[in-house]
Amino acid sequence: MGNYNVLAPEQFKQFSGRTIEASIAIRPEVIDSSKIPFEPDEERYALHGKIVDQSTSGNILSYYVDCSGINLRVDELYRSFNLFKVGEDVHLSFEKRNCLEV
C-alpha cells in the first residue's frame, strides 16, 4: 500500500489501548523522532523503539524501527542534528488524526 505503515488491529491496540476492527495506516513522514521521550496526550501517541535499519534516497532518511515487535518506517529530511545509528534507541510520536483506518 504505497509508503504507509500498515498495522493490524492487535498491533494498534498494543500502543493505543484502543480496540478496532480495521487496520491502521500511518505515513512514515508524519512520525516524529527524538532521542528524548515524548509524552503521549489526547492528541498524540508516543512509542519507544530501536533503529534496526536505515536507508537514504536523496535528502530523505528512512529509519526502520522495531517498537516491541511493531515495525515502523520513519522518513525524515536529512538534518545533521537529528541522526540515528542502527542499534540506537529512538522515541517516536505522531498525531492520532494521522492514523487512517483502511
C-alpha positions in Angstrom: 0.0 0.0 0.0 2.4 2.7 -1.2 4.5 4.4 1.5 2.4 3.6 4.5 3.0 1.7 7.7 0.0 -0.6 7.9 -0.8 -2.0 11.4 -3.1 -4.9 12.2 -5.8 -4.1 14.8 -3.9 -6.0 17.5 -0.7 -4.1 16.8 -2.5 -0.8 17.0 -4.1 -1.8 20.3 -0.7 -2.6 21.7 0.3 1.0 21.9 -3.0 2.9 21.7 -5.2 0.8 24.1 -8.0 1.1 21.5 -9.8 -1.9 20.1 -10.7 -1.5 16.5 -11.7 -3.9 13.7 -9.9 -2.2 10.8 -6.1 -2.0 10.0 -4.5 1.4 10.5 -2.3 3.2 8.0 0.3 5.8 9.1 2.5 7.7 6.7 6.2 7.5 7.5 6.8 11.3 7.3 4.2 12.1 9.9 6.1 10.3 12.6 8.4 12.5 14.7 11.6 11.0 16.2 13.8 12.1 19.1 16.5 10.9 21.5 14.3 12.3 24.3 11.0 10.7 25.2 7.7 12.2 24.1 4.7 12.4 26.4 1.5 10.9 25.0 -1.5 13.1 25.3 -5.1 13.4 24.0 -3.8 14.3 20.5 -0.6 12.2 20.1 0.7 8.7 20.6 4.2 8.1 21.9 6.3 4.9 21.4 9.9 3.8 22.2 11.9 1.6 19.8 15.3 0.7 18.4 16.6 1.6 14.9 17.1 -1.7 13.1 18.0 -0.4 9.6 18.2 2.8 7.6 18.4 3.9 4.0 18.7 7.2 2.1 17.0 8.5 -1.1 18.2 11.9 -1.9 17.7 14.1 1.1 15.2 11.6 2.8 16.5 9.4 5.5 14.3 6.3 6.2 14.7 4.7 9.5 13.2 1.2 10.2 12.3 1.0 13.9 11.3 -2.0 16.0 8.8 -0.9 18.7 8.3 -4.1 20.8 7.5 -6.1 17.7 5.8 -3.3 15.8 7.9 -2.4 12.8 7.6 1.2 11.6 9.3 3.1 8.8 10.1 6.7 9.7 11.0 9.2 6.9 12.8 12.4 7.8 14.6 15.2 5.9 18.3 14.9 6.3 19.2 17.2 9.3 22.6 16.6 10.9 21.2 17.4 14.4 18.7 14.5 14.3 20.7 11.5 13.1 20.4 8.0 14.5 22.6 4.9 14.1 21.5 1.3 13.7 21.0 -0.2 17.2 20.3 3.2 18.8 17.2 3.8 20.9 14.6 6.2 19.5 11.4 7.8 20.7 8.6 8.3 18.3 5.4 10.3 18.3 2.6 11.0 15.9 -0.8 12.7 15.9 -3.8 10.5 16.4 -5.5 12.2 13.5 -2.8 10.7 11.2 -4.0 7.1 11.9 -6.2 6.2 9.0 -8.5 3.2 9.1 -8.2 1.0 6.0 
